[in-house]
């Protein structure tokens, strides 16, 4: 184990030994899980049913998402949430388009068991599908009351939003919460060298270009977060 409390394999989403299950089956690291249960209780007292849409995600699962967007079998959106034809883009532009919404396998904060995506199903209109797009959480979206409550209460429980602001890399994700005490040391340990070793031996689509772009990917999409 490292100073981050998890192995390198866990850091990369290649191990699940660092996780515990929440009541609904979602998984986080023990400290993050305990903090999230307290956040849920406070949200319930304020009238919200705060639940995860996604929590831990393995390397294999992230690779399936990545490869599907790369080969066009999964929807790929532009920065304005409009559909893109993935196969019409050359590989570097396709990689950039995917990275705006989806992490490269091995770099996802969801690997660490410290991060999760949240919503309130009671606020979702009947028949509507959860899309996890910024407009849903904005002033005209159905989750805006939850957004405002989280704005005022997240930090009391150790959470922050790494993608709160548009910084020219990952899209704004008001739904993405990160448990700072455990996530920060994980972020400090993750390096292009570790990720390159994981990607090079696995069928990650576009990896020839990815491996030449890793330093740029780290600067723009992995380390370029909102810290407060």
Long-range contacts (C-beta under 8 A, 24 or more apart in sequence): 2-189, 3-185, 3-189, 4-182, 4-185, 4-186, 4-188, 4-189, 5-29, 5-182, 5-185, 6-112, 6-113, 6-186, 8-194, 10-111, 10-112, 10-113, 11-111, 11-112, 11-186, 11-189, 11-190, 11-194, 12-59, 12-106, 12-111, 12-194, 12-195, 12-198, 13-57, 13-58, 13-59, 13-60, 13-61, 13-62, 13-105, 13-106, 13-108, 13-110, 13-111, 14-58, 14-59, 14-198, 16-56, 16-58, 18-112, 18-113, 19-56, 19-113, 22-52, 22-55, 24-51, 24-52, 26-52, 26-54, 26-55, 26-56, 26-116, 27-55, 27-56, 27-113, 28-55, 28-56, 28-113, 28-114, 28-116, 28-179, 29-112, 29-113, 29-114, 29-179, 29-182, 31-179, 31-181, 31-182, 32-113, 32-114, 32-116, 32-179, 32-182, 32-183, 35-157, 35-158, 35-159, 35-179, 36-116, 36-157, 36-159, 36-177, 36-179, 38-157, 39-153, 39-154, 39-157, 39-159, 42-153, 42-156, 42-157, 43-146, 43-149, 43-153, 46-149, 46-153, 48-120, 48-122, 48-123, 48-145, 48-146, 48-149, 49-120, 49-121, 49-122, 50-118, 50-120, 50-146, 51-118, 51-119, 51-120, 51-121, 52-116, 52-117, 52-118, 53-116, 53-117, 53-118, 53-119, 53-130, 53-132, 53-175, 54-110, 54-116, 54-117, 55-110, 55-113, 55-115, 55-116, 55-117, 56-110, 56-111, 56-113, 57-108, 57-110, 57-111, 58-111, 59-105, 59-106, 59-111, 59-198, 59-202, 62-102, 62-103, 62-104, 62-105, 62-106, 62-108, 62-110, 62-111, 63-105, 63-202, 63-203, 63-204, 65-102, 66-98, 66-102, 66-104, 66-105, 66-204, 66-205, 67-203, 67-204, 67-205, 69-98, 69-102, 70-94, 70-95, 70-98, 70-205, 70-206, 71-205, 76-101, 77-101, 79-171, 81-133, 81-134, 81-135, 91-206, 91-209, 92-209, 92-213, 94-206, 95-206, 95-209, 95-210, 95-213, 95-217, 99-169, 99-170, 99-217, 99-220, 99-221, 100-169, 100-170, 100-171, 101-170, 101-171, 103-170, 103-221, 103-222, 104-195, 104-199, 104-204, 104-210, 104-217, 104-221, 104-222, 105-198, 105-199, 105-202, 105-204, 106-194, 106-195, 106-198, 106-199, 107-190, 107-195, 107-217, 107-218, 107-221, 107-222, 109-162, 109-176, 109-178, 109-183, 109-186, 109-187, 112-182, 112-183, 112-186, 113-182, 114-178, 114-179, 114-182, 114-183, 114-186, 115-162, 115-176, 115-177, 115-178, 115-179, 115-183, 116-176, 116-177, 117-173, 117-175, 117-176, 117-177, 118-146, 118-150, 118-175, 118-177, 119-143, 119-146, 119-175, 120-146, 132-173, 132-175, 134-171, 134-172, 134-173, 134-174, 136-175, 137-174, 137-175, 138-174, 143-174, 143-175, 147-174, 150-174, 150-177, 160-226, 160-227, 160-228, 161-226, 162-225, 162-226, 162-227, 163-225, 163-226, 164-226, 165-226, 167-224, 167-225, 167-226, 168-220, 168-224, 169-220, 169-221, 169-224, 170-221, 170-224, 170-225, 187-222, 187-223, 187-225, 190-222, 191-218, 192-217, 192-218
